Amino acid sequence: MQQLTDDIVHVWEVDLNVDPAFLKTCSRTLSPDELERANKYAFEKDHNYFIARRGVLRKLIGHYLNAKPDSIYFNYGPFGKPYLPKYHDFQFNLAHSNGHALMAFSIKIPLGIDLEFINRNLEFDNIADHFFSRGETKSLKNVSTEQKAISFYNCWTRKEAFIKARGDGLTFPLDKFEVSIEPNDQKALIGLYHDSENAGDWTIKSLEVEGDFAAALAFKDKNISVNSNVWE
């Protein structure tokens, strides 16, 4: 496995439908509070997905930091973003949807990642009117019916990834910054209207994920490469 350096972001795609033996291995690495969280899920499938994603996360972090997976201690920011109190330069973020997860890792580079299963039966324009910026809403209404769902999720995942990278939660209003809804746009953050930061300091990329998903990665840098991997 390639090591992390300060000029690269690693992204891992994880299928959470793992076999029972691997699930047991994951369970043994989790902390008591993680196991308590897992046991709160009403459905066995969701319980198992939680254990699998936290177990894989611990294994990957353990590799990068040369640490045992069960020795890793997580802390959480005011809006729930996890971090490692003993390794301030090590940055990571994860997202999950419909049995899949994405995990991103970097050194010193603030980052956020989002993953969404594409539900084609939503009232996209109505949701956009309530949450998106004026520019995004206008762009979405000009998209053909066939492209509406993917354009909506391009917008949604890019906005979520950006907010997660900042660690602000929804204290940073969704309608106070604007992203592109176009596929494969390398300048997906168009403007920030609620902050003194420069939109050009950030990069937001859409990610290709196996299946009917949309995904995006946001990080605060411009000259960083992204290495994509599949957990097997």
mmCIF file of the C-alpha atoms, coordinates in Angstrom:
data_MODEL
# 
_entry.id   MODEL 
# 
loop_
_atom_site.group_PDB 
_atom_site.id 
_atom_site.type_symbol 
_atom_site.label_atom_id 
_atom_site.label_alt_id 
_atom_site.label_comp_id 
_atom_site.label_asym_id 
_atom_site.label_entity_id 
_atom_site.label_seq_id 
_atom_site.pdbx_PDB_ins_code 
_atom_site.Cartn_x 
_atom_site.Cartn_y 
_atom_site.Cartn_z 
_atom_site.occupancy 
_atom_site.B_iso_or_equiv 
_atom_site.pdbx_formal_charge 
_atom_site.auth_seq_id 
_atom_site.auth_comp_id 
_atom_site.auth_asym_id 
_atom_site.auth_atom_id 
_atom_site.pdbx_PDB_model_num 
ATOM 1   C CA . MET A 1 1   ? 0.000   0.000   0.000   1.00 0.00 ? 1   MET A CA 1 
ATOM 2   C CA . GLN A 1 2   ? 1.353   3.413   -0.984  1.00 0.00 ? 2   GLN A CA 1 
ATOM 3   C CA . GLN A 1 3   ? 2.371   5.719   1.855   1.00 0.00 ? 3   GLN A CA 1 
ATOM 4   C CA . LEU A 1 4   ? 0.794   9.145   2.352   1.00 0.00 ? 4   LEU A CA 1 
ATOM 5   C CA . THR A 1 5   ? 2.792   12.273  1.559   1.00 0.00 ? 5   THR A CA 1 
ATOM 6   C CA . ASP A 1 6   ? 1.805   15.919  1.929   1.00 0.00 ? 6   ASP A CA 1 
ATOM 7   C CA . ASP A 1 7   ? 1.061   16.333  -1.798  1.00 0.00 ? 7   ASP A CA 1 
ATOM 8   C CA . ILE A 1 8   ? -1.535  13.592  -2.224  1.00 0.00 ? 8   ILE A CA 1 
ATOM 9   C CA . VAL A 1 9   ? -4.979  12.534  -1.019  1.00 0.00 ? 9   VAL A CA 1 
ATOM 10  C CA . HIS A 1 10  ? -5.835  8.853   -0.851  1.00 0.00 ? 10  HIS A CA 1 
ATOM 11  C CA . VAL A 1 11  ? -9.455  7.798   -1.421  1.00 0.00 ? 11  VAL A CA 1 
ATOM 12  C CA . TRP A 1 12  ? -10.689 4.279   -0.659  1.00 0.00 ? 12  TRP A CA 1 
ATOM 13  C CA . GLU A 1 13  ? -13.942 2.781   -1.939  1.00 0.00 ? 13  GLU A CA 1 
ATOM 14  C CA . VAL A 1 14  ? -15.299 0.104   0.397   1.00 0.00 ? 14  VAL A CA 1 
ATOM 15  C CA . ASP A 1 15  ? -18.098 -2.422  -0.144  1.00 0.00 ? 15  ASP A CA 1 
ATOM 16  C CA . LEU A 1 16  ? -19.613 -2.862  3.315   1.00 0.00 ? 16  LEU A CA 1 
ATOM 17  C CA . ASN A 1 17  ? -21.225 -6.198  2.478   1.00 0.00 ? 17  ASN A CA 1 
ATOM 18  C CA . VAL A 1 18  ? -18.425 -8.216  4.071   1.00 0.00 ? 18  VAL A CA 1 
ATOM 19  C CA . ASP A 1 19  ? -18.319 -11.864 5.116   1.00 0.00 ? 19  ASP A CA 1 
ATOM 20  C CA . PRO A 1 20  ? -19.090 -12.853 8.745   1.00 0.00 ? 20  PRO A CA 1 
ATOM 21  C CA . ALA A 1 21  ? -15.471 -13.734 9.569   1.00 0.00 ? 21  ALA A CA 1 
ATOM 22  C CA . PHE A 1 22  ? -14.187 -10.312 8.524   1.00 0.00 ? 22  PHE A CA 1 
ATOM 23  C CA . LEU A 1 23  ? -17.069 -8.652  10.383  1.00 0.00 ? 23  LEU A CA 1 
ATOM 24  C CA . LYS A 1 24  ? -15.960 -10.422 13.577  1.00 0.00 ? 24  LYS A CA 1 
ATOM 25  C CA . THR A 1 25  ? -12.410 -9.198  13.022  1.00 0.00 ? 25  THR A CA 1 
ATOM 26  C CA . CYS A 1 26  ? -13.691 -5.643  12.612  1.00 0.00 ? 26  CYS A CA 1 
ATOM 27  C CA . SER A 1 27  ? -15.848 -5.914  15.729  1.00 0.00 ? 27  SER A CA 1 
ATOM 28  C CA . ARG A 1 28  ? -12.847 -6.855  17.870  1.00 0.00 ? 28  ARG A CA 1 
ATOM 29  C CA . THR A 1 29  ? -11.067 -3.604  16.958  1.00 0.00 ? 29  THR A CA 1 
ATOM 30  C CA . LEU A 1 30  ? -13.930 -1.251  17.866  1.00 0.00 ? 30  LEU A CA 1 
ATOM 31  C CA . SER A 1 31  ? -14.063 0.772   21.064  1.00 0.00 ? 31  SER A CA 1 
ATOM 32  C CA . PRO A 1 32  ? -16.882 0.286   23.627  1.00 0.00 ? 32  PRO A CA 1 
ATOM 33  C CA . ASP A 1 33  ? -18.623 3.504   22.486  1.00 0.00 ? 33  ASP A CA 1 
ATOM 34  C CA . GLU A 1 34  ? -18.518 2.340   18.844  1.00 0.00 ? 34  GLU A CA 1 
ATOM 35  C CA . LEU A 1 35  ? -20.016 -1.014  19.767  1.00 0.00 ? 35  LEU A CA 1 
ATOM 36  C CA . GLU A 1 36  ? -22.705 0.804   21.726  1.00 0.00 ? 36  GLU A CA 1 
ATOM 37  C CA . ARG A 1 37  ? -23.493 2.911   18.655  1.00 0.00 ? 37  ARG A CA 1 
ATOM 38  C CA . ALA A 1 38  ? -23.624 -0.210  16.486  1.00 0.00 ? 38  ALA A CA 1 
ATOM 39  C CA . ASN A 1 39  ? -26.099 -1.867  18.859  1.00 0.00 ? 39  ASN A CA 1 
ATOM 40  C CA . LYS A 1 40  ? -28.499 1.070   18.600  1.00 0.00 ? 40  LYS A CA 1 
ATOM 41  C CA . TYR A 1 41  ? -29.320 0.249   14.978  1.00 0.00 ? 41  TYR A CA 1 
ATOM 42  C CA . ALA A 1 42  ? -32.735 -1.367  14.628  1.00 0.00 ? 42  ALA A CA 1 
ATOM 43  C CA . PHE A 1 43  ? -31.795 -3.487  11.608  1.00 0.00 ? 43  PHE A CA 1 
ATOM 44  C CA . GLU A 1 44  ? -29.010 -6.064  11.492  1.00 0.00 ? 44  GLU A CA 1 
ATOM 45  C CA . LYS A 1 45  ? -27.866 -4.849  8.082   1.00 0.00 ? 45  LYS A CA 1 
ATOM 46  C CA . ASP A 1 46  ? -27.250 -1.310  9.373   1.00 0.00 ? 46  ASP A CA 1 
ATOM 47  C CA . HIS A 1 47  ? -25.562 -2.705  12.504  1.00 0.00 ? 47  HIS A CA 1 
ATOM 48  C CA . ASN A 1 48  ? -23.186 -4.735  10.324  1.00 0.00 ? 48  ASN A CA 1 
ATOM 49  C CA . TYR A 1 49  ? -22.490 -1.835  7.951   1.00 0.00 ? 49  TYR A CA 1 
ATOM 50  C CA . PHE A 1 50  ? -21.457 0.346   10.891  1.00 0.00 ? 50  PHE A CA 1 
ATOM 51  C CA . ILE A 1 51  ? -19.066 -2.282  12.251  1.00 0.00 ? 51  ILE A CA 1 
ATOM 52  C CA . ALA A 1 52  ? -17.589 -2.900  8.792   1.00 0.00 ? 52  ALA A CA 1 
ATOM 53  C CA . ARG A 1 53  ? -16.939 0.753   7.995   1.00 0.00 ? 53  ARG A CA 1 
ATOM 54  C CA . ARG A 1 54  ? -15.438 1.550   11.397  1.00 0.00 ? 54  ARG A CA 1 
ATOM 55  C CA . GLY A 1 55  ? -13.341 -1.611  11.253  1.00 0.00 ? 55  GLY A CA 1 
ATOM 56  C CA . VAL A 1 56  ? -11.983 -0.823  7.786   1.00 0.00 ? 56  VAL A CA 1 
ATOM 57  C CA . LEU A 1 57  ? -11.384 2.798   8.802   1.00 0.00 ? 57  LEU A CA 1 
ATOM 58  C CA . ARG A 1 58  ? -9.343  1.615   11.784  1.00 0.00 ? 58  ARG A CA 1 
ATOM 59  C CA . LYS A 1 59  ? -7.357  -0.814  9.620   1.00 0.00 ? 59  LYS A CA 1 
ATOM 60  C CA . LEU A 1 60  ? -6.501  1.887   7.087   1.00 0.00 ? 60  LEU A CA 1 
ATOM 61  C CA . ILE A 1 61  ? -5.556  4.434   9.745   1.00 0.00 ? 61  ILE A CA 1 
ATOM 62  C CA . GLY A 1 62  ? -3.510  1.747   11.466  1.00 0.00 ? 62  GLY A CA 1 
ATOM 63  C CA . HIS A 1 63  ? -1.586  1.164   8.257   1.00 0.00 ? 63  HIS A CA 1 
ATOM 64  C CA . TYR A 1 64  ? -0.888  4.840   7.667   1.00 0.00 ? 64  TYR A CA 1 
ATOM 65  C CA . LEU A 1 65  ? 0.186   5.490   11.261  1.00 0.00 ? 65  LEU A CA 1 
ATOM 66  C CA . ASN A 1 66  ? 1.846   2.114   11.896  1.00 0.00 ? 66  ASN A CA 1 
ATOM 67  C CA . ALA A 1 67  ? -0.551  1.529   14.781  1.00 0.00 ? 67  ALA A CA 1 
ATOM 68  C CA . LYS A 1 68  ? -2.765  -1.336  15.888  1.00 0.00 ? 68  LYS A CA 1 
ATOM 69  C CA . PRO A 1 69  ? -6.375  -0.768  14.762  1.00 0.00 ? 69  PRO A CA 1 
ATOM 70  C CA . ASP A 1 70  ? -7.744  -1.313  18.264  1.00 0.00 ? 70  ASP A CA 1 
ATOM 71  C CA . SER A 1 71  ? -5.345  1.277   19.738  1.00 0.00 ? 71  SER A CA 1 
ATOM 72  C CA . ILE A 1 72  ? -6.768  4.180   17.734  1.00 0.00 ? 72  ILE A CA 1 
ATOM 73  C CA . TYR A 1 73  ? -8.718  6.760   19.725  1.00 0.00 ? 73  TYR A CA 1 
ATOM 74  C CA . PHE A 1 74  ? -11.188 9.074   17.993  1.00 0.00 ? 74  PHE A CA 1 
ATOM 75  C CA . ASN A 1 75  ? -12.340 12.453  19.188  1.00 0.00 ? 75  ASN A CA 1 
ATOM 76  C CA . TYR A 1 76  ? -15.068 14.569  17.589  1.00 0.00 ? 76  TYR A CA 1 
ATOM 77  C CA . GLY A 1 77  ? -15.366 18.228  16.655  1.00 0.00 ? 77  GLY A CA 1 
ATOM 78  C CA . PRO A 1 78  ? -18.337 20.392  17.703  1.00 0.00 ? 78  PRO A CA 1 
ATOM 79  C CA . PHE A 1 79  ? -20.301 19.270  14.632  1.00 0.00 ? 79  PHE A CA 1 
ATOM 80  C CA . GLY A 1 80  ? -19.352 15.605  14.790  1.00 0.00 ? 80  GLY A CA 1 
ATOM 81  C CA . LYS A 1 81  ? -16.311 15.468  12.501  1.00 0.00 ? 81  LYS A CA 1 
ATOM 82  C CA . PRO A 1 82  ? -13.947 12.767  13.833  1.00 0.00 ? 82  PRO A CA 1 
ATOM 83  C CA . TYR A 1 83  ? -10.237 13.405  14.325  1.00 0.00 ? 83  TYR A CA 1 
ATOM 84  C CA . LEU A 1 84  ? -7.254  11.831  16.052  1.00 0.00 ? 84  LEU A CA 1 
ATOM 85  C CA . PRO A 1 85  ? -6.168  13.952  19.045  1.00 0.00 ? 85  PRO A CA 1 
ATOM 86  C CA . LYS A 1 86  ? -2.651  12.450  19.044  1.00 0.00 ? 86  LYS A CA 1 
ATOM 87  C CA . TYR A 1 87  ? -2.048  13.002  15.307  1.00 0.00 ? 87  TYR A CA 1 
ATOM 88  C CA . HIS A 1 88  ? -3.096  16.541  14.420  1.00 0.00 ? 88  HIS A CA 1 
ATOM 89  C CA . ASP A 1 89  ? -1.467  16.507  10.958  1.00 0.00 ? 89  ASP A CA 1 
ATOM 90  C CA . PHE A 1 90  ? -3.314  13.335  9.925   1.00 0.00 ? 90  PHE A CA 1 
ATOM 91  C CA . GLN A 1 91  ? -6.580  14.241  8.219   1.00 0.00 ? 91  GLN A CA 1 
ATOM 92  C CA . PHE A 1 92  ? -9.377  11.853  7.289   1.00 0.00 ? 92  PHE A CA 1 
ATOM 93  C CA . ASN A 1 93  ? -13.057 11.812  6.469   1.00 0.00 ? 93  ASN A CA 1 
ATOM 94  C CA . LEU A 1 94  ? -15.630 9.195   5.501   1.00 0.00 ? 94  LEU A CA 1 
ATOM 95  C CA . ALA A 1 95  ? -19.079 8.913   3.953   1.00 0.00 ? 95  ALA A CA 1 
ATOM 96  C CA . HIS A 1 96  ? -21.449 5.998   3.443   1.00 0.00 ? 96  HIS A CA 1 
ATOM 97  C CA . SER A 1 97  ? -24.625 5.219   1.541   1.00 0.00 ? 97  SER A CA 1 
ATOM 98  C CA . ASN A 1 98  ? -26.555 2.074   0.630   1.00 0.00 ? 98  ASN A CA 1 
ATOM 99  C CA . GLY A 1 99  ? -23.895 -0.451  1.615   1.00 0.00 ? 99  GLY A CA 1 
ATOM 100 C CA . HIS A 1 100 ? -20.912 1.478   0.299   1.00 0.00 ? 100 HIS A CA 1 
ATOM 101 C CA . ALA A 1 101 ? -18.391 3.796   1.925   1.00 0.00 ? 101 ALA A CA 1 
ATOM 102 C CA . LEU A 1 102 ? -15.704 6.233   0.831   1.00 0.00 ? 102 LEU A CA 1 
ATOM 103 C CA . MET A 1 103 ? -12.752 7.121   3.038   1.00 0.00 ? 103 MET A CA 1 
ATOM 104 C CA . ALA A 1 104 ? -10.252 9.898   2.362   1.00 0.00 ? 104 ALA A CA 1 
ATOM 105 C CA . PHE A 1 105 ? -6.852  10.470  3.985   1.00 0.00 ? 105 PHE A CA 1 
ATOM 106 C CA . SER A 1 106 ? -4.224  13.202  3.824   1.00 0.00 ? 106 SER A CA 1 
ATOM 107 C CA . ILE A 1 107 ? -1.367  14.841  5.690   1.00 0.00 ? 107 ILE A CA 1 
ATOM 108 C CA . LYS A 1 108 ? -2.154  18.409  6.827   1.00 0.00 ? 108 LYS A CA 1 
ATOM 109 C CA . ILE A 1 109 ? -4.742  18.935  4.052   1.00 0.00 ? 109 ILE A CA 1 
ATOM 110 C CA . PRO A 1 110 ? -8.272  19.664  5.370   1.00 0.00 ? 110 PRO A CA 1 
ATOM 111 C CA . LEU A 1 111 ? -10.676 17.455  3.442   1.00 0.00 ? 111 LEU A CA 1 
ATOM 112 C CA . GLY A 1 112 ? -14.250 16.231  3.255   1.00 0.00 ? 112 GLY A CA 1 
ATOM 113 C CA . ILE A 1 113 ? -15.944 13.509  1.249   1.00 0.00 ? 113 ILE A CA 1 
ATOM 114 C CA . ASP A 1 114 ? -19.564 12.688  0.446   1.00 0.00 ? 114 ASP A CA 1 
ATOM 115 C CA . LEU A 1 115 ? -21.328 9.725   -1.127  1.00 0.00 ? 115 LEU A CA 1 
ATOM 116 C CA . GLU A 1 116 ? -25.004 9.474   -2.072  1.00 0.00 ? 116 GLU A CA 1 
ATOM 117 C CA . PHE A 1 117 ? -27.050 6.716   -3.666  1.00 0.00 ? 117 PHE A CA 1 
ATOM 118 C CA . ILE A 1 118 ? -28.989 8.299   -6.530  1.00 0.00 ? 118 ILE A CA 1 
ATOM 119 C CA . ASN A 1 119 ? -32.723 8.312   -5.830  1.00 0.00 ? 119 ASN A CA 1 
ATOM 120 C CA . ARG A 1 120 ? -34.388 9.334   -9.081  1.00 0.00 ? 120 ARG A CA 1 
ATOM 121 C CA . ASN A 1 121 ? -37.825 9.873   -7.512  1.00 0.00 ? 121 ASN A CA 1 
ATOM 122 C CA . LEU A 1 122 ? -37.161 13.071  -5.564  1.00 0.00 ? 122 LEU A CA 1 
ATOM 123 C CA . GLU A 1 123 ? -38.667 16.477  -6.278  1.00 0.00 ? 123 GLU A CA 1 
ATOM 124 C CA . PHE A 1 124 ? -35.308 17.910  -7.257  1.00 0.00 ? 124 PHE A CA 1 
ATOM 125 C CA . ASP A 1 125 ? -36.348 21.471  -8.092  1.00 0.00 ? 125 ASP A CA 1 
ATOM 126 C CA . ASN A 1 126 ? -38.341 21.793  -4.879  1.00 0.00 ? 126 ASN A CA 1 
ATOM 127 C CA . ILE A 1 127 ? -35.408 20.632  -2.735  1.00 0.00 ? 127 ILE A CA 1 
ATOM 128 C CA . ALA A 1 128 ? -33.072 22.976  -4.600  1.00 0.00 ? 128 ALA A CA 1 
ATOM 129 C CA . ASP A 1 129 ? -35.395 25.921  -3.932  1.00 0.00 ? 129 ASP A CA 1 
ATOM 130 C CA . HIS A 1 130 ? -35.068 25.287  -0.196  1.00 0.00 ? 130 HIS A CA 1 
ATOM 131 C CA . PHE A 1 131 ? -31.347 24.504  0.096   1.00 0.00 ? 131 PHE A CA 1 
ATOM 132 C CA . PHE A 1 132 ? -29.314 25.552  -2.940  1.00 0.00 ? 132 PHE A CA 1 
ATOM 133 C CA . SER A 1 133 ? -27.995 28.959  -3.967  1.00 0.00 ? 133 SER A CA 1 
ATOM 134 C CA . ARG A 1 134 ? -29.837 30.990  -6.592  1.00 0.00 ? 134 ARG A CA 1 
ATOM 135 C CA . GLY A 1 135 ? -27.250 30.154  -9.225  1.00 0.00 ? 135 GLY A CA 1 
ATOM 136 C CA . GLU A 1 136 ? -27.415 26.434  -8.524  1.00 0.00 ? 136 GLU A CA 1 
ATOM 137 C CA . THR A 1 137 ? -31.219 26.443  -8.542  1.00 0.00 ? 137 THR A CA 1 
ATOM 138 C CA . LYS A 1 138 ? -31.288 28.276  -11.857 1.00 0.00 ? 138 LYS A CA 1 
ATOM 139 C CA . SER A 1 139 ? -28.754 25.877  -13.395 1.00 0.00 ? 139 SER A CA 1 
ATOM 140 C CA . LEU A 1 140 ? -30.700 22.837  -12.225 1.00 0.00 ? 140 LEU A CA 1 
ATOM 141 C CA . LYS A 1 141 ? -33.963 24.104  -13.708 1.00 0.00 ? 141 LYS A CA 1 
ATOM 142 C CA . ASN A 1 142 ? -32.256 24.407  -17.081 1.00 0.00 ? 142 ASN A CA 1 
ATOM 143 C CA . VAL A 1 143 ? -31.177 20.765  -17.078 1.00 0.00 ? 143 VAL A CA 1 
ATOM 144 C CA . SER A 1 144 ? -33.109 18.178  -19.083 1.00 0.00 ? 144 SER A CA 1 
ATOM 145 C CA . THR A 1 145 ? -35.309 15.682  -17.223 1.00 0.00 ? 145 THR A CA 1 
ATOM 146 C CA . GLU A 1 146 ? -32.911 12.864  -18.139 1.00 0.00 ? 146 GLU A CA 1 
ATOM 147 C CA . GLN A 1 147 ? -29.950 14.672  -16.545 1.00 0.00 ? 147 GLN A CA 1 
ATOM 148 C CA . LYS A 1 148 ? -31.816 16.178  -13.583 1.00 0.00 ? 148 LYS A CA 1 
ATOM 149 C CA . ALA A 1 149 ? -30.973 13.487  -11.007 1.00 0.00 ? 149 ALA A CA 1 
ATOM 150 C CA . ILE A 1 150 ? -27.229 13.325  -11.645 1.00 0.00 ? 150 ILE A CA 1 
ATOM 151 C CA . SER A 1 151 ? -26.967 17.124  -11.831 1.00 0.00 ? 151 SER A CA 1 
ATOM 152 C CA . PHE A 1 152 ? -28.787 17.433  -8.499  1.00 0.00 ? 152 PHE A CA 1 
ATOM 153 C CA . TYR A 1 153 ? -26.512 14.890  -6.833  1.00 0.00 ? 153 TYR A CA 1 
ATOM 154 C CA . ASN A 1 154 ? -23.413 16.492  -8.354  1.00 0.00 ? 154 ASN A CA 1 
ATOM 155 C CA . CYS A 1 155 ? -24.463 19.663  -6.564  1.00 0.00 ? 155 CYS A CA 1 
ATOM 156 C CA . TRP A 1 156 ? -25.476 17.985  -3.314  1.00 0.00 ? 156 TRP A CA 1 
ATOM 157 C CA . THR A 1 157 ? -22.347 15.860  -2.874  1.00 0.00 ? 157 THR A CA 1 
ATOM 158 C CA . ARG A 1 158 ? -20.026 18.760  -3.714  1.00 0.00 ? 158 ARG A CA 1 
ATOM 159 C CA . LYS A 1 159 ? -21.739 20.991  -1.160  1.00 0.00 ? 159 LYS A CA 1 
ATOM 160 C CA . GLU A 1 160 ? -21.696 18.296  1.534   1.00 0.00 ? 160 GLU A CA 1 
ATOM 161 C CA . ALA A 1 161 ? -18.029 17.488  0.895   1.00 0.00 ? 161 ALA A CA 1 
ATOM 162 C CA . PHE A 1 162 ? -17.112 21.174  1.193   1.00 0.00 ? 162 PHE A CA 1 
ATOM 163 C CA . ILE A 1 163 ? -18.992 21.636  4.474   1.00 0.00 ? 163 ILE A CA 1 
ATOM 164 C CA . LYS A 1 164 ? -17.421 18.468  5.887   1.00 0.00 ? 164 LYS A CA 1 
ATOM 165 C CA . ALA A 1 165 ? -13.952 19.650  4.885   1.00 0.00 ? 165 ALA A CA 1 
ATOM 166 C CA . ARG A 1 166 ? -14.503 22.874  6.806   1.00 0.00 ? 166 ARG A CA 1 
ATOM 167 C CA . GLY A 1 167 ? -15.922 21.002  9.806   1.00 0.00 ? 167 GLY A CA 1 
ATOM 168 C CA . ASP A 1 168 ? -18.662 23.615  10.205  1.00 0.00 ? 168 ASP A CA 1 
ATOM 169 C CA . GLY A 1 169 ? -21.770 21.475  9.906   1.00 0.00 ? 169 GLY A CA 1 
ATOM 170 C CA . LEU A 1 170 ? -24.810 23.408  8.757   1.00 0.00 ? 170 LEU A CA 1 
ATOM 171 C CA . THR A 1 171 ? -23.649 26.563  10.549  1.00 0.00 ? 171 THR A CA 1 
ATOM 172 C CA . PHE A 1 172 ? -22.274 27.359  7.095   1.00 0.00 ? 172 PHE A CA 1 
ATOM 173 C CA . PRO A 1 173 ? -25.531 27.853  5.129   1.00 0.00 ? 173 PRO A CA 1 
ATOM 174 C CA . LEU A 1 174 ? -25.913 25.770  1.980   1.00 0.00 ? 174 LEU A CA 1 
ATOM 175 C CA . ASP A 1 175 ? -27.241 28.714  0.005   1.00 0.00 ? 175 ASP A CA 1 
ATOM 176 C CA . LYS A 1 176 ? -24.264 30.958  0.846   1.00 0.00 ? 176 LYS A CA 1 
ATOM 177 C CA . PHE A 1 177 ? -21.808 29.258  -1.459  1.00 0.00 ? 177 PHE A CA 1 
ATOM 178 C CA . GLU A 1 178 ? -22.134 27.985  -5.000  1.00 0.00 ? 178 GLU A CA 1 
ATOM 179 C CA . VAL A 1 179 ? -20.824 24.911  -6.789  1.00 0.00 ? 179 VAL A CA 1 
ATOM 180 C CA . SER A 1 180 ? -21.062 23.735  -10.369 1.00 0.00 ? 180 SER A CA 1 
ATOM 181 C CA . ILE A 1 181 ? -23.548 21.014  -11.267 1.00 0.00 ? 181 ILE A CA 1 
ATOM 182 C CA . GLU A 1 182 ? -21.627 20.005  -14.394 1.00 0.00 ? 182 GLU A CA 1 
ATOM 183 C CA . PRO A 1 183 ? -19.994 16.556  -14.521 1.00 0.00 ? 183 PRO A CA 1 
ATOM 184 C CA . ASN A 1 184 ? -16.195 16.358  -14.180 1.00 0.00 ? 184 ASN A CA 1 
ATOM 185 C CA . ASP A 1 185 ? -15.867 20.076  -13.461 1.00 0.00 ? 185 ASP A CA 1 
ATOM 186 C CA . GLN A 1 186 ? -12.385 20.749  -12.044 1.00 0.00 ? 186 GLN A CA 1 
ATOM 187 C CA . LYS A 1 187 ? -13.410 24.185  -10.733 1.00 0.00 ? 187 LYS A CA 1 
ATOM 188 C CA . ALA A 1 188 ? -16.547 23.032  -8.978  1.00 0.00 ? 188 ALA A CA 1 
ATOM 189 C CA . LEU A 1 189 ? -16.494 25.699  -6.224  1.00 0.00 ? 189 LEU A CA 1 
ATOM 190 C CA . ILE A 1 190 ? -17.746 28.829  -7.980  1.00 0.00 ? 190 ILE A CA 1 
ATOM 191 C CA . GLY A 1 191 ? -18.112 31.292  -5.110  1.00 0.00 ? 191 GLY A CA 1 
ATOM 192 C CA . LEU A 1 192 ? -18.261 31.859  -1.368  1.00 0.00 ? 192 LEU A CA 1 
ATOM 193 C CA . TYR A 1 193 ? -20.790 34.467  -0.252  1.00 0.00 ? 193 TYR A CA 1 
ATOM 194 C CA . HIS A 1 194 ? -20.693 33.990  3.519   1.00 0.00 ? 194 HIS A CA 1 
ATOM 195 C CA . ASP A 1 195 ? -17.000 34.033  4.253   1.00 0.00 ? 195 ASP A CA 1 
ATOM 196 C CA . SER A 1 196 ? -13.772 35.937  3.642   1.00 0.00 ? 196 SER A CA 1 
ATOM 197 C CA . GLU A 1 197 ? -12.061 32.853  2.193   1.00 0.00 ? 197 GLU A CA 1 
ATOM 198 C CA . ASN A 1 198 ? -11.156 32.684  -1.481  1.00 0.00 ? 198 ASN A CA 1 
ATOM 199 C CA . ALA A 1 199 ? -12.994 30.001  -3.450  1.00 0.00 ? 199 ALA A CA 1 
ATOM 200 C CA . GLY A 1 200 ? -9.800  29.500  -5.429  1.00 0.00 ? 200 GLY A CA 1 
ATOM 201 C CA . ASP A 1 201 ? -8.090  28.091  -2.341  1.00 0.00 ? 201 ASP A CA 1 
ATOM 202 C CA . TRP A 1 202 ? -10.322 25.022  -2.507  1.00 0.00 ? 202 TRP A CA 1 
ATOM 203 C CA . THR A 1 203 ? -10.619 22.084  -4.875  1.00 0.00 ? 203 THR A CA 1 
ATOM 204 C CA . ILE A 1 204 ? -13.820 20.054  -5.246  1.00 0.00 ? 204 ILE A CA 1 
ATOM 205 C CA . LYS A 1 205 ? -13.772 16.968  -7.446  1.00 0.00 ? 205 LYS A CA 1 
ATOM 206 C CA . SER A 1 206 ? -16.481 14.507  -8.366  1.00 0.00 ? 206 SER A CA 1 
ATOM 207 C CA . LEU A 1 207 ? -15.436 10.889  -7.880  1.00 0.00 ? 207 LEU A CA 1 
ATOM 208 C CA . GLU A 1 208 ? -16.345 7.830   -9.913  1.00 0.00 ? 208 GLU A CA 1 
ATOM 209 C CA . VAL A 1 209 ? -17.901 5.087   -7.787  1.00 0.00 ? 209 VAL A CA 1 
ATOM 210 C CA . GLU A 1 210 ? -19.083 1.662   -8.896  1.00 0.00 ? 210 GLU A CA 1 
ATOM 211 C CA . GLY A 1 211 ? -22.900 1.538   -9.058  1.00 0.00 ? 211 GLY A CA 1 
ATOM 212 C CA . ASP A 1 212 ? -25.616 4.199   -9.052  1.00 0.00 ? 212 ASP A CA 1 
ATOM 213 C CA . PHE A 1 213 ? -23.847 6.694   -6.792  1.00 0.00 ? 213 PHE A CA 1 
ATOM 214 C CA . ALA A 1 214 ? -22.643 10.268  -6.856  1.00 0.00 ? 214 ALA A CA 1 
ATOM 215 C CA . ALA A 1 215 ? -19.600 11.280  -4.846  1.00 0.00 ? 215 ALA A CA 1 
ATOM 216 C CA . ALA A 1 216 ? -17.351 14.272  -4.290  1.00 0.00 ? 216 ALA A CA 1 
ATOM 217 C CA . LEU A 1 217 ? -14.114 15.147  -2.538  1.00 0.00 ? 217 LEU A CA 1 
ATOM 218 C CA . ALA A 1 218 ? -13.217 18.629  -1.248  1.00 0.00 ? 218 ALA A CA 1 
ATOM 219 C CA . PHE A 1 219 ? -9.825  19.725  0.034   1.00 0.00 ? 219 PHE A CA 1 
ATOM 220 C CA . LYS A 1 220 ? -8.081  22.991  0.772   1.00 0.00 ? 220 LYS A CA 1 
ATOM 221 C CA . ASP A 1 221 ? -5.316  23.071  -1.798  1.00 0.00 ? 221 ASP A CA 1 
ATOM 222 C CA . LYS A 1 222 ? -4.930  23.376  -5.552  1.00 0.00 ? 222 LYS A CA 1 
ATOM 223 C CA . ASN A 1 223 ? -1.881  21.313  -6.486  1.00 0.00 ? 223 ASN A CA 1 
ATOM 224 C CA . ILE A 1 224 ? -2.744  18.007  -4.874  1.00 0.00 ? 224 ILE A CA 1 
ATOM 225 C CA . SER A 1 225 ? -3.145  14.700  -6.683  1.00 0.00 ? 225 SER A CA 1 
ATOM 226 C CA . VAL A 1 226 ? -5.817  12.150  -5.764  1.00 0.00 ? 226 VAL A CA 1 
ATOM 227 C CA . ASN A 1 227 ? -5.054  8.444   -5.578  1.00 0.00 ? 227 ASN A CA 1 
ATOM 228 C CA . SER A 1 228 ? -8.153  6.223   -5.790  1.00 0.00 ? 228 SER A CA 1 
ATOM 229 C CA . ASN A 1 229 ? -8.217  2.699   -4.393  1.00 0.00 ? 229 ASN A CA 1 
ATOM 230 C CA . VAL A 1 230 ? -10.698 -0.128  -3.855  1.00 0.00 ? 230 VAL A CA 1 
ATOM 231 C CA . TRP A 1 231 ? -10.660 -2.069  -0.574  1.00 0.00 ? 231 TRP A CA 1 
ATOM 232 C CA . GLU A 1 232 ? -10.676 -5.804  -1.216  1.00 0.00 ? 232 GLU A CA 1 
# 
